[in-house]
């Protein structure tokens, strides 16, 4: 696992041992950042379910102004910190140890509005739409921002809850891009 482009290009990142984290394949990462290129410069990037931090680090390497990494495992946050130091990208970052819902509420309390929010929950996770609705209803995404979800191509049903989406499939992995729509707030509450 390595940084593909930008200031930290080519630097190898550490990944957690075991099966708790599934690193994003390089081809998926390349495709993702090819799509995000016009939006990444000076963006506030939020990496939920950060794992090794590879996606947020890639965003920083390519010019994001700040990245918030969220993971509920202490070991993963330690690994992210190591990777940030190794890439010399630790300055404009914040690490939060919490599950996604708690982190969303905390960031809302701090009036954070990210430009790009990346979610990479476990592939079998069934609460994706709940987390996305929470992001939108707590308004931690800028009105012109973008929410990106990496998920198993077989795990598609949750995306039917959103109308402002587009999807790219890369074998067993899909990326779903969601444009925040404040109408989701009222439809979720009904």
Secondary structure, DSSP 8 states (H G I E B T S, - for coil): -B--SSTTTT-B----SSSS-----HHHHHHHHHHHHHHHTT-EEEEET-TT-HHHHHHHHTT-SEEEEEES-HHHHHHHHHHHHHHT--TTEEEEES-HHHHHHHHHHTT--EEEEEE---TT-S-HHHHHHHHHHTT-EEEEEEEEEEEETT--GGGGG-SSEEEEEETTEEEEEEE--THHHHHHH-
